[in-house]
Amino acid sequence: MMKPLLLVSLLSLGAVEVLSGEYRAVTLEVGQRRQFRVPKLETVTGSSGRCVEEGMDSDEPESIWVEASCGGVRTSLVWKKDGSRVHVLACAEEVENRDPALLKLRQKVQGELKALKSVTACVRNGRVEVQGWYRTAAEGAQLTALEKKHGLEHLRSFAEKLEGED
């Protein structure tokens, strides 16, 4: 029979997402912390933005955490021992000021973007914003179609096209 502590430990290991691509975008609520496992992790550094902090997890090997202290967007660079890096964009939402209708729209849009791990939907500036990166013209067209479907007053994409990726 499995001991309860071992079962809890195994369940918590399953909750940590392994970063496997070069780009990852996530949405956090203020006060929320997410943990990621990065094989061959060397270090993590903040690149730009505010209100989101990142660091290496001293309790879990090859793991980083990202935590939101206020509403904002930040890109962090996760460096691997082989010299490669993973770009992690975190968009932090202010829960107190978030319109419930916009939260519902964000959740719907996030569901439609589920396959694109490099972009995330986030409630900011009185609308839903899509933040992150996309690689192909087809992915860009998908983002444009979402803007048209929901209207620019409700949804706006700020995702950047990765050059040389098409």
N, C-alpha and C positions, 0 to 999 in steps of 0.2 A: 504494500500500500504506500502511496506517495504521501510524504509529510506535507502539511499545509504550507509551511514556509518555503519549501522547495517548489511547490506548485505556484505560489505567488511570485517567486523569483522567475520561474519559467514564463509565466504570463507577462510579467513586466518586460522581459527580454523581447517578446514578440511585439511589444508596443513601440519599440524604437525602430524608426525607419532607417534603412541603409541607403545612404546617398551613393548612387551608382553612375549618374550622368554628370555632365559638366555644369548644368544649370538646374537650380531648384528654386521655386517661389512658393511661399506659404503665407497664410493669413493667421494672425494671432489677435486675441483680445488683450487689452491692457491687463497686465498681471499674469498672463499666461506664459508658460515656458514649454518649449518643444525640445526634444532631444533627438539627435541623429547619430548614427554610427557611420564612420568613414574609414574604410579599410586603408591601411598605410598612412594614417593621419600623422602629420608633423606639427602643424600649428594652425590657428585661425586668427584672422585680423579683420577689423572693420574697415570697409572701404569708403563708404559714404552714407549719409543719412543721420537721423537722430532717433531717439526714443526706443531704440532696440539695442540690446547688448548681447554679446556673444562671448563664449569662452569654451575652454576644453574642460570636459568633465573629469575630475580627479578620481571619482569612484568607478567609472566605467572606462575601460581601455578603448582607444580609438573612437571616442565619442565627443561630440560638441553639444552645447545647448544654446538656444536663442530665446531671449526673454524680452517682452514688451513692457516698458515702464510708462509710456504715454503714446498717443496716436502719432504715427509717422511711418516712414519707409526707410529701410537701410539695407545696403548690400554688404555682405560679408564674404571674405575670401577664405576658403578652406584649402590649405596647402598640404599636399601629400609628399611623402618621402621621395617619390620619384620625380619631383619638381612640377608635377601637374597640379591643377587647382580646380576647385568646384566653387561656382558663384552661387551664393544663397541670398535671395531677396526675401525679406520679411516685411509684410505690411501689417501694421498694428492698428486695430480699430478701437476707438473710444466707445465703450459700451453704453455709458450714461447718455451720450448725445446721439446715439444711433437710432434712426427712424425704423420702426418695426417693418414697414413696407420695404425699405431698402435692404434690411437684413434678409427678408424673404426673397427679394430679387437677387441678392448676392448669392444666397444658397442655391437658387435655381441656376444662375450663371456658372457657379463653381461646379455644379453637376454636369453642365454642358462642356466644361473645360477639363473634366476629370482626366482625360487621356494626355493632356498637355501639362506635364509636371513642371515645366519651366515658366508657367504663368499662373497667377492667382487673382481672384476677384476679392475686392476689399471695399468696405464702405468708407469713403473719404469725401470731404468737400461737398456734402449734400447730394452725392450720387454714388453709384457703384463704379469703381475704377478697376481696370484690368492692368496689372503690373507684371513685369517680367520680360521674357525674351521668347521669340519664336524663330524657327529655322527656315521654313519653306513658304512659298507663295500661297500654298493651300492653307497653311495655318494662319497666315495673315488674312486671307479671305474669310476664314472662319471667324476671326475677331471682328472684321468689318461687318460681316453678316449679323453678328450679335448686336453691334451698335445700331444697325438699321432696324433690327427686330424690336429692340427695347427703346430706341430713341436716344439721341445724344444727350438730352437733358437728364436721362436716368442712368445711362451707361456710357462710359468713355474708356477706350483702350489707350494705355500709355506703354504698351509692350513694344520693345525694340526688336527690329529685325537683326539677326546675327549675320554679319557680312560674310560672304563667301560660303554660305551654307546651302544655297539652293541648287 
